[in-house]
Amino acid sequence: ADAPPNGHYNKAYILGQGEDGIAKTPQWASHITGIPADRIIKLAREIGSVKPAYICQGWGPQRQANGEQTARAIAMLPILTGNVGIHGGNSGARESTYTITIERLPVLENPVKTAISCFSWTDAIARGPEMTALRDGVRGKDKLDVPIKFLWNYAGNTLINQHSDINKTHEILQDEAKCEMIVVIDNFMTSSAKYADILLPDLMTVEQEDIIPNDYAGNMGYLIFIQPATTPKFERKPIYWVLSEIARRLGDDVYQRFTEGRTQAQWLQYLYAKMQARDPALPAYDDLKKMGIYKRKDPNGHFVAYKKFREDPQANPLKTPSGKIEIYSSKLAHIASTWELAEGDVISPLPIYTPTFEGWDDPKRSTFPLQLFGFHYKSRTHSSYGNIDVLQAACRQEVWINPLDAQKRGIANGDKVRVFNDRGEVRLPAKVTPRILPGVSAMGQGAWHNADMAGDKIDHGACINTLTTLRPSPLAKGNPQHTNLVEIEKI
């Protein structure tokens, strides 16, 4: 209702009748992307004329400065081409999944209602009371009252390896006047585990029983009964035992409330009994244990997102303020007019193209001329398995560089190079390949950081987060890992 004249996405903005006055022609897009205009035209005609067209985005396009705009723009394609709510179409988001009922351990209520972006935890340590709702996306309060003083890191490598700007993060974590206690529970001495004040070794998944569901398997749901492949070694204890013992020391009332008088094995059987009560078709506990895997297809067939909305929008409104698909978002318009944004940050009620910091047209390219992106590597799941020597040998950590850029720098395929910017430096072999555009470089994310942090801080493990920025994206305050400028030199 409050959308301005010519605020409709599919005409005004594209035709250049919006605020920027720029027509979004194939030639305009070609200049930015490097994709030939005739190929853009061909793709547009393919998407616009084929029915159904399945348009899906993974969890990567948004990991950049102003990445929220990219995610929304992709979602516009199935909307504008009529592919929402039909078989073979999609909403522009991830694919659907059918999950058999699952019951998890009950979670106690958290009395703290204030929340921040998961990417902003280093900010909350360094300048917590300065963080506000309008500038930093604090939720539940107008500002943070106190900084983060205690970190609990369970089964994760986010303290260092999987968080941006490792050198800056290192400085923050080293200052015990800021973060006073770090507890890490893990199976391996990860980059993050090295920062622990208290480090506890957990049992591995293959050392204990559990029941887990499928994830993203289309219309096929399944349960897996995990059975120990080996017995627990040494003095390691499962996380449930650790937390139970902490609860015991906080008093009998806390212990009873947390454990409800059950061991880990008893909880597993109790929760499965609750699953059976909701879904009588499930096999008996002992039968599932013998089967190992229980599969079942969705009895309703393949899920079609927004099918009911398409068939009857009035009876099946969406969870938006208007109950409709909102190309123009009044809520985002309000946020854009009230939030305090850093220079260059953009929040728009329409999913628009906007230049980014450290983008293809940033003046900093005179010093750091190559864009750097991170990708999921075939030898790791994020940083998991990054310490396995046979995988390291089979899939070495490399930086991809185009032959034209390599030739300018005297770099041949396999040469050892330094990749650097004003945040840090990594060293690794170069992969010279035409499969990456000129002006662009890339490396697999998740490699284990390996640097002398008391010395030169050069990362010989070549973790991309040695080079990434702590500056968050404007709206979600999320991780902009694909937005970096670097230079590459032969060593």
C-alpha positions in Angstrom: 0.0 0.0 0.0 2.9 2.4 0.7 4.9 1.4 -2.4 5.8 4.6 -4.4 4.7 5.1 -8.0 6.7 3.0 -10.5 7.7 0.8 -7.5 6.8 -2.4 -9.2 9.8 -4.6 -9.8 9.2 -6.1 -13.1 8.8 -2.9 -15.1 10.0 0.3 -13.5 13.3 -1.0 -12.0 14.2 -3.1 -15.0 13.3 -0.4 -17.6 15.2 2.3 -15.7 12.2 4.1 -14.4 13.2 3.7 -10.8 15.4 5.9 -8.6 18.7 5.1 -10.3 17.3 5.7 -13.9 19.4 2.9 -15.3 17.9 0.4 -17.7 18.9 -3.2 -16.7 19.7 -4.3 -20.2 21.7 -7.4 -21.1 24.5 -5.1 -22.1 24.4 -3.5 -18.6 24.5 -6.9 -16.9 27.3 -8.1 -19.3 29.5 -5.3 -18.2 29.2 -6.3 -14.5 29.3 -10.1 -14.8 31.5 -10.7 -17.8 28.8 -12.9 -19.3 28.2 -12.1 -23.0 24.9 -10.2 -23.6 23.7 -12.8 -26.2 24.1 -15.6 -23.6 22.1 -13.5 -21.0 19.3 -13.1 -23.6 19.3 -16.8 -24.4 19.1 -17.7 -20.7 16.3 -15.2 -20.1 14.3 -16.7 -23.0 14.9 -20.2 -21.8 13.7 -19.3 -18.3 10.7 -17.3 -19.5 9.4 -19.8 -22.1 10.0 -23.2 -20.5 7.3 -24.7 -18.2 8.0 -25.8 -15.6 11.3 -24.2 -14.8 12.9 -25.3 -11.6 14.8 -22.4 -10.0 16.7 -23.1 -6.9 19.5 -21.5 -4.9 21.9 -23.1 -2.4 23.5 -21.6 0.7 26.2 -19.7 -1.0 25.0 -16.7 -3.1 24.1 -14.7 0.0 27.5 -15.1 1.5 28.7 -11.7 0.1 28.3 -8.1 0.8 24.6 -7.2 0.1 24.0 -10.9 -0.5 20.5 -10.5 0.7 19.7 -8.7 -2.6 21.0 -11.6 -4.6 18.9 -14.2 -2.7 15.8 -12.1 -3.2 16.5 -11.5 -6.9 16.8 -15.2 -7.5 13.5 -15.8 -5.7 11.9 -13.3 -8.1 12.6 -15.4 -11.2 10.0 -18.2 -10.4 7.6 -15.5 -9.3 7.8 -13.5 -12.5 7.7 -16.6 -14.7 4.8 -18.3 -13.0 6.7 -21.3 -11.7 5.6 -21.0 -8.0 3.1 -23.5 -6.7 3.3 -26.0 -9.7 4.8 -29.4 -10.1 8.3 -29.2 -11.4 8.6 -25.5 -10.3 10.0 -24.1 -7.2 9.9 -21.0 -4.9 13.5 -20.0 -5.7 14.7 -21.3 -2.3 16.3 -24.7 -1.4 14.7 -28.0 -2.4 12.1 -29.6 -0.2 12.6 -32.5 2.2 10.3 -35.1 3.8 11.3 -36.1 7.3 9.8 -38.9 9.4 8.9 -37.7 12.8 11.8 -37.0 15.1 11.9 -36.2 18.8 14.9 -34.3 20.3 16.0 -33.7 23.8 13.9 -31.0 25.4 15.6 -27.6 25.5 15.2 -25.5 28.7 13.9 -22.0 28.3 16.6 -19.3 27.8 15.8 -16.4 30.1 17.9 -14.1 27.9 15.8 -12.8 25.1 18.3 -10.5 23.5 19.9 -11.9 20.4 22.5 -10.9 17.8 23.5 -12.3 14.4 25.7 -15.4 14.8 28.3 -13.6 12.7 28.5 -10.7 15.1 29.9 -12.5 18.2 33.3 -11.0 17.8 31.7 -7.5 17.8 29.8 -8.4 20.9 33.1 -9.3 22.7 35.0 -6.2 21.4 32.2 -3.5 21.7 29.1 -5.2 23.1 27.5 -2.2 24.9 27.9 -0.1 21.7 25.9 -2.5 19.6 22.3 -1.3 18.9 19.2 -2.6 17.2 19.3 0.1 14.5 23.0 -0.2 13.6 23.9 -3.8 14.5 20.7 -5.7 14.2 20.3 -6.4 17.9 17.0 -8.1 18.6 14.9 -8.0 21.8 16.4 -4.8 23.1 17.5 -1.4 21.8 21.1 -2.2 22.6 23.3 -4.8 24.3 23.8 -4.1 28.0 26.9 -6.1 28.4 29.6 -7.7 26.1 30.1 -11.4 25.7 32.5 -12.6 28.4 32.2 -16.4 28.1 32.3 -18.6 25.0 31.1 -22.2 24.9 32.2 -23.9 21.7 30.9 -27.4 21.1 31.8 -29.4 18.1 32.6 -26.4 16.0 35.6 -24.6 14.5 34.0 -21.2 14.3 36.2 -19.5 16.9 39.0 -19.1 14.4 39.0 -21.2 11.3 35.4 -20.7 10.1 35.1 -17.0 11.2 36.2 -14.0 9.2 39.5 -12.1 9.6 41.4 -14.6 11.6 44.2 -12.2 12.6 41.7 -9.7 14.0 39.7 -12.4 15.7 42.9 -13.7 17.3 43.6 -10.3 18.8 40.1 -10.2 20.3 40.3 -13.7 21.8 43.8 -13.1 23.2 42.5 -10.1 25.2 41.4 -11.8 28.5 40.0 -8.5 29.7 37.4 -8.9 27.0 36.6 -12.6 26.7 37.4 -14.1 30.1 36.7 -17.8 29.5 36.6 -20.1 26.5 35.4 -23.7 26.8 35.8 -26.0 23.8 34.5 -29.6 23.6 35.6 -31.5 20.5 37.2 -34.6 19.1 40.3 -33.0 17.5 42.8 -30.3 18.2 41.3 -27.8 15.8 42.4 -24.3 15.2 39.6 -23.2 17.5 40.5 -25.7 20.2 43.9 -24.1 20.7 42.2 -21.0 22.1 40.4 -22.9 24.9 40.9 -22.2 28.6 39.2 -25.5 29.3 39.4 -28.2 26.6 37.3 -31.4 26.9 37.5 -34.4 24.5 34.0 -35.6 23.5 33.1 -39.1 22.3 32.9 -39.5 18.5 29.6 -40.3 16.8 30.8 -43.8 16.0 31.4 -44.5 19.7 27.8 -44.1 20.9 24.2 -44.9 20.0 21.9 -42.4 18.4 19.0 -42.0 16.0 19.2 -39.4 13.3 16.8 -38.4 10.5 17.5 -37.6 6.9 18.0 -34.2 5.5 17.2 -32.9 2.0 16.4 -36.3 0.4 13.3 -35.2 -1.6 10.2 -37.3 -0.8 12.2 -40.1 0.8 12.3 -39.9 4.6 14.5 -42.2 6.7 15.8 -42.8 10.2 19.3 -44.1 10.8 20.1 -46.0 14.0 23.8 -45.2 14.7 25.5 -48.1 16.4 29.0 -47.9 17.9 31.8 -49.1 15.6 34.2 -49.2 18.5 34.3 -48.7 22.2 35.2 -45.4 23.9 38.9 -44.9 24.5 40.8 -43.2 27.3 39.1 -40.8 29.7 36.7 -39.1 27.2 33.1 -38.6 28.2 29.9 -37.9 26.1 28.6 -34.4 26.2 25.4 -35.5 28.0 27.5 -36.9 30.9 29.5 -33.6 31.0 26.4 -31.5 31.2 24.7 -33.8 33.7 27.7 -33.5 36.0 27.7 -29.7 35.7 24.0 -29.7 36.5 24.7 -32.0 39.5 27.1 -29.4 40.9 24.5 -26.7 40.5 22.2 -28.5 42.9 19.8 -31.5 43.0 16.9 -29.4 41.6 18.9 -28.4 38.5 20.2 -31.9 38.0 16.7 -33.4 38.2 15.3 -30.8 35.9 18.0 -31.3 33.3 18.2 -35.1 33.3 14.7 -36.0 34.5 16.4 -39.0 36.0 17.4 -40.5 32.7 20.7 -41.7 31.4 21.7 -41.0 27.8 20.6 -44.5 26.7 17.3 -44.1 28.6 16.6 -40.8 26.9 17.1 -42.4 23.5 14.5 -45.0 24.2 12.1 -42.5 25.9 12.3 -40.1 22.9 11.7 -42.9 20.4 8.7 -44.0 22.4 7.3 -40.5 21.9 8.0 -40.8 18.2 6.1 -44.0 18.1 3.1 -42.5 19.9 2.9 -39.8 17.1 3.7 -42.3 14.3 2.4 -45.8 15.1 3.8 -47.1 11.7 7.4 -46.8 13.1 9.1 -50.1 13.9 9.8 -51.2 17.4 13.0 -49.8 19.0 14.8 -53.1 18.9 13.7 -53.7 15.3 15.0 -50.3 14.2 18.3 -51.1 15.9 18.5 -54.3 13.9 17.4 -52.7 10.6 19.9 -49.8 10.9 18.0 -47.8 8.4 14.2 -47.3 8.1 12.9 -45.6 4.9 9.5 -44.3 4.0 8.3 -42.2 1.1 6.1 -39.2 1.6 2.5 -40.6 1.3 1.4 -37.3 -0.2 3.9 -37.5 -3.0 6.4 -34.8 -3.9 6.0 -31.6 -2.0 5.0 -28.5 -4.0 5.7 -25.2 -2.2 2.8 -22.7 -2.1 0.5 -25.0 -4.1 -2.5 -24.2 -1.8 -1.7 -20.5 -2.0 -1.7 -20.6 -5.8 -4.9 -22.5 -5.9 -6.7 -20.2 -3.4 -4.7 -17.2 -2.2 -7.6 -15.9 -0.1 -8.0 -19.1 1.9 -4.3 -19.8 2.2 -2.5 -16.5 2.8 1.3 -16.4 3.1 3.1 -15.4 6.3 3.8 -11.9 5.0 2.2 -8.6 6.3 -0.1 -8.6 3.2 -0.6 -12.4 3.0 0.6 -12.2 -0.6 3.9 -12.5 -2.4 5.6 -9.2 -1.7 8.0 -8.0 -4.5 8.0 -4.6 -2.8 8.5 -5.1 0.9 7.0 -2.4 3.2 8.9 -3.9 6.1 12.2 -3.6 4.4 11.3 0.0 3.3 10.8 0.8 7.0 14.1 -0.8 8.0 15.9 1.0 5.2 14.6 4.4 6.4 15.3 3.8 10.1 18.5 1.7 10.4 22.0 3.3 10.6 24.0 1.9 7.7 27.7 2.0 6.9 28.8 3.8 3.8 28.0 1.7 0.8 25.6 -0.6 2.5 22.1 -0.8 0.9 18.8 -2.2 2.2 16.1 -1.9 -0.4 12.3 -2.7 -0.4 12.9 -4.1 -3.9 15.5 -6.8 -4.8 18.0 -4.6 -6.7 21.5 -4.8 -7.9 23.9 -2.7 -5.8 27.7 -2.4 -5.9 29.5 -3.7 -2.8 32.5 -2.9 -0.8 35.5 -4.8 -2.2 33.5 -5.5 -5.3 34.5 -5.6 -9.0 34.4 -1.7 -9.3 35.9 -0.8 -5.9 38.8 1.7 -6.1 40.8 -0.7 -3.8 41.4 -2.8 -6.9 44.3 -0.5 -7.8 46.1 -2.1 -4.8 44.4 -5.5 -4.6 43.2 -6.2 -8.2 41.8 -9.7 -7.8 38.4 -10.7 -6.4 38.6 -13.7 -4.1 35.8 -16.2 -3.6 35.6 -19.3 -1.4 33.9 -22.6 -2.4 33.1 -25.9 -0.7 35.9 -28.3 -1.4 35.5 -31.9 -2.3 37.9 -33.2 0.4 36.2 -31.4 3.3 32.8 -30.6 4.8 33.6 -27.0 5.8 36.7 -27.7 8.0 35.7 -31.3 8.9 38.3 -33.8 7.5 40.7 -30.9 6.8 43.3 -32.6 8.9 43.2 -36.0 7.1 46.6 -36.4 5.4 45.4 -38.7 2.6 42.7 -36.2 1.6 45.2 -33.4 1.8 47.4 -35.3 -0.6 44.6 -36.2 -3.0 43.1 -32.8 -3.1 45.7 -30.1 -2.3 44.7 -26.7 -1.3 45.2 -24.3 -4.3 44.2 -20.9 -5.4 42.5 -20.7 -8.8 43.7 -18.0 -11.1 43.0 -17.3 -14.8 45.9 -17.8 -17.3 45.8 -14.1 -18.3 46.2 -13.0 -14.7 48.9 -15.6 -14.1 50.9 -14.6 -17.1 51.0 -11.0 -15.9 52.5 -12.2 -12.6 54.9 -14.8 -14.1 52.9 -17.6 -12.4 52.9 -21.1 -13.8 50.6 -23.9 -12.8 51.7 -25.4 -9.5 53.9 -22.5 -8.5 54.0 -21.5 -4.8 52.4 -18.1 -4.4 51.4 -15.6 -1.7 47.8 -14.4 -1.6 47.5 -11.3 0.5 45.6 -8.1 1.4 45.6 -5.7 4.3 44.1 -8.3 6.6 46.6 -11.2 6.1 48.6 -13.5 3.9 48.3 -17.2 2.9 50.7 -19.3 0.9 49.8 -22.2 -1.3 50.2 -23.6 -4.9 48.5 -21.8 -7.8 46.0 -23.6 -10.1 46.2 -21.8 -13.4 42.9 -22.5 -15.2 40.6 -20.9 -17.8 37.7 -22.2 -15.7 37.8 -19.0 -13.7 37.3 -15.5 -15.1 40.1 -12.9 -15.4 40.2 -10.6 -12.4 38.9 -13.3 -10.2 40.5 -15.9 -7.9 39.1 -18.6 -5.6 40.1 -21.2 -3.1 38.4 -24.0 -1.1 37.1 -22.8 2.2 37.7 -24.8 5.4 41.5 -25.5 5.1 43.0 -25.5 8.6 44.7 -22.3 9.6 48.5 -22.8 10.3 50.4 -19.7 11.3 52.9 -18.5 13.9 50.6 -16.1 15.6 53.4 -14.8 17.8 55.5 -14.2 14.7 54.7 -13.3 11.1 51.1 -14.7 11.1 51.6 -16.0 7.5 49.1 -18.8 7.1 50.7 -21.9 5.5 47.5 -23.8 5.8 45.8 -21.3 3.4 42.6 -20.8 5.3 40.5 -18.3 3.3 39.4 -16.6 6.5 42.9 -15.2 7.0 41.8 -12.8 4.1 38.1 -12.2 4.8 36.5 -9.3 6.5 34.5 -8.9 9.7 32.3 -6.3 8.1 28.8 -7.9 8.0 26.2 -7.8 5.3 23.7 -4.9 5.7 20.4 -6.6 6.6 21.1 -10.0 8.1 24.5 -8.9 9.5 25.8 -12.1 8.0 29.0 -13.5 6.7 30.3 -11.9 3.4 33.0 -14.5 2.7 32.8 -14.1 -1.0 33.5 -10.4 -0.9 37.3 -9.9 -0.8 40.0 -8.2 -2.8 43.6 -9.6 -2.9 46.8 -9.6 -4.8 48.7 -12.8 -5.8 52.5 -12.9 -6.2 54.9 -15.8 -7.0 57.2 -16.7 -4.2 
